[in-house]
Amino acid sequence: MVETDELFIRDDPIFVNKELLEINHLPDEGRIVGRDEEIKLLANAVNPAIFGQSPSNILIYGKTGTGKSLCAKHVSGRLVDAARSEGVTAAFAYVDCAQDTTETQAVQTIASSFNRADETGINVPDKGISTATYYKRLWRILDASYDVVLIILDEIDKLADDAILMQLSRAGEAGKLTDCKIGVVGISNKIRYKDRMDERVKSSLCEREFVFPPYDASQLGEIMEARRDAFREGVLDGGVIPRAAALAAREHGDARKAIDILRYAGEIAQSTGAERVREGFVTDARKRAETDRFRELIRGSTPHSRYVLHALTILSLNDAGSEGFRTTAIYDVYEEICRQEGAETLSLRRVRDLLKEHAFLDIIEQSRHSGGSAEGSYTRHRLLEDPTVVRDVLVDGE
């Protein structure tokens, strides 16, 4: 008889299917809560593809956890099925640009996603060939196997440059493809991302733009209710989901954070030996989710973006009662951080832009003030995150 190791849990008293608490899980036969209108708009933009025609290129903006990636994948998957019923061969590829940040990495991922080597006879190695060769193989794969494809570039703002966007958005016009049509779906957390795009790319890529709003408490509650089956029957106290939904809606409207809170509350019950997931666990779970959310928000951010945020964090910790700090005060601390890191400072204007990006992500809050005729108007910046959380994550990241 084999002895069991008592270190590991085999009969979990809290969870029955923890995978349901992943943000990408589609409950109720693929129904996505609170995004019916956005799904219809996306479907309308790519609808020509089901007949083998060119879909519109799309840019989707929205804060973290608003369902952008989920809806893009959902619509793309349904498009492939609808096209098949029309006798059209379609497919989609998904690229996480926070991971594949260079042109070469991204085009390799796209080519390998679409390639059916047993049919095409084309090899797409992980590395070892030039970017130009990857493109040549991609064009051959697409023309040989598909009538139309969609390419989802998630966190598109993390790409090192616009080179791949230029290639993809103009492949047909440039004669690189003769039989296959391409549609590009770009997804970004940064509403100002388009401002820094090459004008030629902007004109060919930005055909349709959509902004996904944050979820409200009711929608977040529905999203979590759809995942109740992750827990054993009867272990969730009645107030857990409403409390988690209210906290997430009040702060960010972030579905990812709401689901994280629910999962962490279950893990707290598990680790403390509690028989039920109590409403009181939600507060501690929120703190853990807040740290993880902030870590995710700044994942892949540039060093200077972190230095600027670190400067505001230092000011906030030193003067907890302040209602905010002027850009020039933040810049002075930022310069000192750059000196300590041996980095060349950016201009004051560029630091203002970085602060605006943090404001869009709800990491900080900006407010305009008047200094009278002597000073004119100026902006104050205030951390919305707990400065100790920000400091710990930034220091850990460095």
Buried (B, 14 or more C-beta within 10 A) or exposed (E): EEEEEEEEEEEEBBBEEBEBBEBEBEBEEEEBBBBEEBBEBBBEBBBBBBEBEBBBBBBBBBBBBBBBBBBBBBBBBBBBEBBEEEEBBBBBBBBBBBBBBBBBBBBBBBBBBBBEEEEBEBEBEEEEBEBEBBBBBBBBBBBBBBBBBBBBBBBBBBBEEBBBBBBBBBBBEEEBBEEBBBBBBBBBBBBEBBEEBBEEBBEBBBBBBBEBEBBEBEBBBBBBBBBBEBBBEEBBBEEBBBBBBBBBBEBBBBBBBBBBBBBBBBBBBBEEEBEBBBBBBBEBBBEBBBBBBBBBBBEBBEEBBBBBBBBBBBBBEEEEEEEBBBBEBBBEBBBBBBEEBEEEBBEEEEBBBBBBBBBBBBBBBBEEEEEEEEEEEEBBBBBBBBBEBBBBBBEEEE
